[in-house]
């Protein structure tokens, strides 16, 4: 018989460890499992219980939380019969689950994965077990504080039954998403489109500022005041400006997440231009050996080999001049343009996978994927009232100046260059004199506009 106060928590990595130790405050009988022995010792020291196998972990548990690295690891933990023995015969954790147990999938996986878990449980006669699709966002600090954003989806009764644990991990940041299994993951994926692109453009912009000879500390402070600002820019750039080797969020995380996004886009026949460009930057960083390092170190990919620390070194340059202000405008304009198109690409993806646009906006506008452009332009897109005073052609003209300046320096601008191509495509379709939000029309299909809108 299951213990309603017992939780099995599988996956005690950087995020999972904080989540599991936080759960100990409300559920003292939380049992952790991880393949890395030292983290089990740390969890024991924190007051938790530990198990040596998934089968051992899930026995007696009402709630089973997964925060492992991949979909393959979830399937292995649940269905691999080598994870436990009984009378000399191998049994799986799926078999060992208590009657009526609730499986909560917090790992970021492809949208169809939760449904696959459901099907496999049914196939082994465990239709009594509930499955909740509940990916998380927020980082290690919020994991330990119990304030993660969680996007929970599944059968209504199942989500209701899982609320005690979900609320312990999220507090007021729990979002219940309509659409069944997979809908929660779709929200996480759309958010990661924004967050991933914003990390890359932050690195692209700060490297450009450094190559332009600007005081990078001053540039950071000034750029935060403009239309190119984002939560990620404010969060990641400080890591570039100090000699800090601490890993706040490993680049590997985005390599995985963006890969899921672009694979899903290809499967759905939906072009994700900036997501694909960002993926190439992250994969380049991985190939260069930055996978386990903080994702802010992606900035080094944009710089010459002998100037890898240029952003850090130029935090103490001499007082800026009026010429520097003009140079900074080059950076500000490209950031604003990229954030504009990123906001629209992400919102388009959300609509294509069936998410409710207003709820998606309400979630992302208060999360790490938000930006000035997202807050300002997406309400225009959703309302159909295009009030932006800047036209598509005006954004193109500004971005061209920035890109031409970068070309003179032989400085790469993969996201800015892609953004220019998209804006020019919109202009070729006769949208050049329309407000900049009209770039959304490049995703329209034969069924007509995805979002209705016109100049106000």
C-alpha positions in Angstrom: 0.0 0.0 0.0 1.4 3.4 -0.9 2.3 6.0 1.7 0.6 9.3 0.8 3.5 11.1 2.4 6.3 9.3 0.5 7.9 10.6 -2.7 10.3 8.8 -4.9 12.6 11.3 -6.7 14.7 10.0 -9.6 17.4 12.3 -10.9 19.5 14.3 -8.4 21.4 16.6 -10.8 21.8 20.3 -10.3 18.1 21.0 -10.6 16.8 17.7 -9.2 18.9 18.0 -6.0 17.4 21.4 -5.2 13.9 20.2 -6.0 14.3 17.0 -3.9 15.8 18.8 -0.9 13.0 21.4 -1.0 10.4 18.6 -1.0 11.9 17.4 2.3 10.3 20.4 4.1 6.8 19.1 3.2 7.5 15.4 2.5 10.2 14.3 5.0 10.0 10.8 3.5 11.4 11.6 0.1 13.6 8.9 -1.3 16.2 10.0 -3.9 17.8 7.9 -6.7 20.7 8.8 -8.9 23.4 6.8 -10.8 26.1 9.0 -9.2 26.9 7.8 -5.7 28.3 11.1 -4.3 25.0 12.9 -4.9 23.2 10.2 -2.9 25.5 10.8 0.0 24.8 14.6 -0.2 21.1 13.9 -0.2 21.4 11.7 2.9 23.3 14.5 4.6 20.5 16.8 3.7 18.1 14.6 5.6 16.7 12.5 2.7 16.4 8.8 2.1 18.2 7.1 -0.8 17.8 4.0 -2.9 20.2 2.0 -5.0 17.8 1.2 -7.8 14.6 2.7 -9.3 12.6 -0.3 -8.1 13.8 0.3 -4.5 13.0 4.0 -4.8 9.4 3.6 -6.0 8.2 1.0 -3.5 5.6 2.4 -1.2 5.6 5.8 -2.9 2.4 7.6 -3.8 4.3 10.1 -5.9 7.2 9.4 -8.3 9.0 12.4 -9.7 11.4 12.2 -12.6 14.1 14.8 -13.1 16.6 12.8 -15.1 18.4 14.0 -18.2 16.5 12.5 -21.0 13.4 10.6 -22.2 15.5 7.5 -22.7 16.6 7.6 -19.0 12.9 7.8 -17.9 12.0 4.8 -20.0 15.0 2.9 -18.7 14.2 3.7 -15.1 10.6 2.6 -15.4 10.7 -0.4 -17.7 14.2 -1.9 -17.6 13.9 -5.2 -15.7 17.5 -5.1 -14.7 16.7 -2.4 -12.1 15.4 -4.8 -9.5 15.0 -8.4 -8.7 12.4 -10.5 -6.9 12.9 -14.2 -6.3 15.8 -14.2 -8.7 13.7 -12.7 -11.5 14.1 -9.2 -12.9 11.3 -6.8 -12.3 10.9 -3.2 -13.5 10.0 -0.1 -11.6 6.7 0.0 -13.6 5.8 -3.3 -12.1 6.9 -2.2 -8.6 4.9 1.0 -8.6 2.2 1.1 -5.9 -1.4 0.9 -6.9 -2.7 4.3 -7.9 0.8 5.9 -7.9 1.2 9.2 -9.6 4.2 9.6 -12.0 5.2 13.2 -12.5 7.5 13.9 -15.5 9.5 17.1 -14.8 12.4 16.4 -17.3 12.4 18.3 -20.6 11.6 15.7 -23.3 9.9 15.7 -26.7 6.1 16.5 -26.5 5.0 13.0 -27.4 7.1 11.4 -24.6 4.5 11.6 -21.8 2.0 9.9 -24.1 4.6 7.1 -24.8 5.0 6.6 -21.0 1.3 6.3 -20.7 1.0 3.8 -23.5 3.9 1.6 -22.1 2.3 1.6 -18.6 -1.0 0.5 -20.1 0.8 -2.2 -22.0 2.2 -3.7 -18.8 -1.1 -3.6 -17.1 -0.6 -0.4 -15.1 -3.5 1.7 -16.2 -4.1 2.4 -12.5 -1.0 4.7 -12.5 -1.5 8.4 -13.3 0.9 10.3 -15.5 1.5 14.0 -15.3 3.4 16.0 -18.0 5.0 18.7 -15.8 8.2 20.2 -17.2 9.9 22.9 -15.1 11.7 26.2 -15.6 13.5 28.5 -13.3 17.1 27.4 -12.5 18.8 25.9 -9.5 18.0 28.7 -7.0 14.2 28.5 -7.6 14.4 24.7 -7.6 15.8 24.9 -4.0 13.3 27.6 -3.0 10.2 25.7 -4.3 9.3 28.5 -6.7 9.9 26.9 -10.0 7.5 27.5 -12.9 5.8 24.2 -13.6 3.5 23.6 -16.6 1.3 20.7 -15.6 -0.9 18.8 -18.1 -2.8 15.5 -18.1 -6.2 14.2 -17.1 -7.9 16.8 -14.8 -8.4 14.3 -11.9 -4.7 13.3 -12.2 -3.4 16.8 -12.1 -5.7 17.6 -9.1 -4.3 14.5 -7.3 -0.7 15.6 -8.0 -1.2 19.2 -6.7 0.3 18.7 -3.2 3.7 17.8 -4.8 3.4 20.2 -7.7 2.6 23.1 -5.4 5.4 22.2 -3.1 7.8 22.6 -6.0 6.2 25.6 -7.6 4.2 27.5 -5.1 2.1 30.1 -6.9 4.1 29.4 -10.2 2.1 26.3 -11.0 0.3 26.5 -14.4 -2.3 24.0 -15.4 -2.3 23.6 -19.2 -5.2 22.4 -21.2 -4.7 19.9 -24.0 -3.7 16.7 -22.2 -0.3 15.0 -22.0 2.3 16.8 -24.0 0.7 20.3 -23.7 2.9 21.1 -20.7 6.0 20.2 -22.6 4.8 22.3 -25.5 4.7 25.4 -23.2 8.2 24.6 -22.0 9.4 24.3 -25.5 8.0 27.6 -26.6 9.5 29.3 -23.6 12.9 27.7 -24.4 12.7 29.1 -27.9 12.7 32.6 -26.3 15.2 31.8 -23.7 17.7 30.1 -26.0 17.6 32.8 -28.7 18.0 35.5 -26.0 21.1 33.8 -24.6 22.7 33.7 -28.0 21.8 37.2 -29.0 23.1 38.4 -25.6 26.5 36.8 -26.4 26.4 38.1 -30.0 25.6 41.6 -28.9 28.2 41.8 -26.1 30.9 40.4 -28.3 30.0 43.0 -30.9 30.2 45.8 -28.3 33.6 44.6 -27.3 34.9 44.5 -30.9 33.5 48.0 -31.4 35.9 49.1 -28.7 33.2 49.9 -26.1 33.4 49.8 -22.3 31.4 46.6 -21.9 30.2 47.4 -18.4 28.8 50.7 -19.6 27.3 49.0 -22.7 25.5 46.5 -20.6 24.0 49.1 -18.3 22.8 51.2 -21.3 21.5 48.4 -23.4 19.3 47.3 -20.5 17.4 50.6 -20.9 16.3 50.0 -24.5 14.1 47.9 -26.7 16.7 45.1 -27.0 16.6 44.2 -23.3 15.5 40.8 -22.1 15.5 38.9 -18.8 18.2 36.6 -20.2 20.4 39.6 -21.2 20.2 41.0 -17.6 20.8 37.6 -16.1 23.6 36.2 -18.3 25.7 39.3 -19.2 27.0 39.8 -15.6 28.7 36.4 -15.9 30.6 37.8 -18.9 31.8 40.9 -17.0 33.5 39.2 -14.1 36.0 36.4 -13.8 33.5 33.9 -12.4 34.0 30.2 -13.2 30.7 29.2 -11.5 28.3 27.3 -13.7 24.8 28.8 -13.3 23.3 27.0 -16.3 25.4 24.6 -18.5 25.4 25.1 -22.3 24.5 21.4 -22.6 21.0 22.1 -21.4 20.3 24.3 -24.4 21.9 21.9 -26.8 19.3 19.4 -25.7 16.3 21.7 -25.4 16.9 23.5 -28.7 17.5 20.2 -30.4 14.0 19.0 -29.2 12.5 22.3 -30.6 14.0 22.1 -34.0 13.3 18.4 -34.4 9.7 19.1 -33.5 9.6 21.9 -36.0 10.9 19.7 -38.8 8.4 17.0 -37.9 5.5 19.6 -38.0 6.8 21.2 -41.2 7.1 24.5 -39.3 10.2 26.6 -40.2 11.9 27.9 -37.0 14.5 30.2 -38.4 16.0 31.8 -35.3 15.7 28.6 -33.3 17.7 26.8 -35.9 20.4 29.5 -36.0 20.6 29.5 -32.2 21.0 25.7 -32.3 24.0 26.0 -34.6 25.6 28.4 -32.2 25.0 26.1 -29.2 26.2 23.1 -31.1 29.3 25.0 -32.1 29.9 25.8 -28.5 29.5 22.2 -27.6 32.0 21.1 -30.3 34.5 23.7 -29.0 34.4 22.1 -25.5 32.0 24.4 -23.7 29.2 21.9 -23.2 29.7 21.6 -19.4 30.5 25.3 -18.9 28.1 28.2 -18.2 26.1 29.1 -21.3 27.3 32.7 -21.0 30.7 31.5 -22.3 29.1 31.2 -25.7 30.3 34.8 -26.1 33.8 33.4 -26.7 32.7 31.7 -29.9 32.1 35.1 -31.5 35.6 36.4 -30.7 39.0 35.7 -32.2 41.1 33.1 -30.6 43.5 35.7 -29.1 40.7 37.8 -27.8 38.5 35.3 -25.9 38.3 37.5 -22.8 37.7 40.7 -24.6 34.3 41.4 -23.0 35.7 40.9 -19.5 38.9 42.9 -20.3 36.9 46.0 -21.6 34.9 46.5 -18.4 37.4 49.2 -17.3 38.0 51.1 -20.5 38.2 54.9 -20.4 35.0 57.1 -20.1 32.8 56.8 -23.2 32.5 59.5 -25.8 29.7 60.6 -28.1 31.2 58.4 -30.8 30.8 55.5 -28.4 27.1 56.3 -28.1 26.7 56.0 -31.9 28.5 52.7 -31.8 26.3 51.4 -29.0 23.2 52.2 -31.2 24.5 49.6 -33.7 24.3 47.0 -30.9 20.9 48.2 -29.6 19.3 48.1 -33.0 20.3 44.6 -33.8 19.2 43.4 -30.3 15.8 45.0 -30.8 15.3 43.4 -34.2 16.3 39.9 -33.1 14.0 40.1 -30.0 11.1 41.2 -32.2 11.3 38.3 -34.5 12.1 35.8 -31.6 8.9 36.9 -29.9 6.8 36.3 -33.0 8.5 33.0 -33.9 7.9 31.6 -30.4 4.2 32.8 -30.4 3.7 31.2 -33.8 5.1 27.9 -32.7 2.8 28.0 -29.7 -0.3 28.6 -31.9 0.8 25.8 -34.3 1.0 23.2 -31.5 -2.4 24.2 -30.2 -1.6 26.2 -27.1 -4.0 28.9 -25.9 -2.1 32.1 -27.0 -3.2 34.4 -24.1 -2.3 31.8 -21.5 1.0 31.3 -23.2 1.7 35.0 -23.1 0.7 35.2 -19.5 3.2 32.5 -18.6 6.2 33.7 -20.7 5.9 37.4 -19.9 6.6 36.6 -16.3 9.3 34.0 -16.9 13.0 33.9 -18.0 12.0 34.1 -21.7 10.5 37.6 -21.5 11.8 40.7 -23.2 10.8 44.3 -23.9 9.8 43.3 -27.4 7.8 40.3 -26.1 5.9 42.4 -23.6 5.2 45.2 -26.2 4.6 43.4 -29.5 2.9 40.2 -28.6 -0.2 41.9 -27.2 -0.5 43.7 -30.5 -0.2 40.4 -32.4 -2.9 38.8 -30.2 -5.3 41.7 -30.3 -4.9 42.3 -34.0 -4.2 46.0 -33.3 -0.8 46.9 -34.8 0.2 50.1 -33.0 4.0 49.9 -33.5 5.3 53.1 -35.0 8.2 51.4 -36.8 7.7 49.7 -40.1 9.3 46.5 -41.4 11.4 48.5 -43.9 12.6 50.9 -41.1 13.8 47.9 -39.0 15.5 46.5 -42.1 17.3 49.8 -42.7 18.6 50.0 -39.1 19.7 46.4 -39.1 21.6 46.8 -42.4 23.7 49.5 -40.8 24.6 47.3 -37.9 25.4 44.3 -40.0 27.6 46.3 -42.4 29.6 47.7 -39.4 30.1 44.1 -38.2 31.2 43.0 -41.7 34.0 45.6 -41.6 35.2 44.0 -38.4 34.8 40.5 -39.8 32.5 39.9 -36.8 29.8 37.1 -37.1 26.2 38.0 -36.5 24.3 34.7 -37.1 21.1 35.7 -35.4 21.1 39.3 -36.7 21.8 38.0 -40.2 19.0 35.5 -40.1 16.6 38.2 -38.7 17.5 40.5 -41.6 16.6 37.8 -44.1 13.2 37.2 -42.5 12.4 40.9 -42.4 13.4 41.2 -46.1 11.2 38.3 -46.9 8.3 40.1 -45.3 9.1 43.2 -47.3 9.2 41.2 -50.5 5.7 40.0 -49.7 4.5 43.6 -49.7 4.6 44.2 -46.0 7.5 46.7 -45.9 5.3 49.7 -45.1 3.3 47.8 -42.4 4.2 47.9 -38.7 7.1 45.7 -37.7 4.7 43.1 -36.2 3.7 42.3 -39.8 6.7 40.1 -40.1 4.5 37.5 -38.5 2.8 37.0 -41.9 5.7 35.1 -43.2 4.5 32.0 -41.3 1.0 32.2 -42.8 -0.1 29.2 -44.8 -2.8 28.5 -47.4 -5.5 28.7 -44.8 -4.9 32.4 -44.3 -3.3 34.5 -41.5 -2.5 32.8 -38.3 -3.0 36.1 -36.5 -5.3 38.8 -37.7 -4.0 42.3 -37.6 -3.8 45.7 -39.3 -2.4 49.1 -38.8 -4.2 51.2 -36.2 
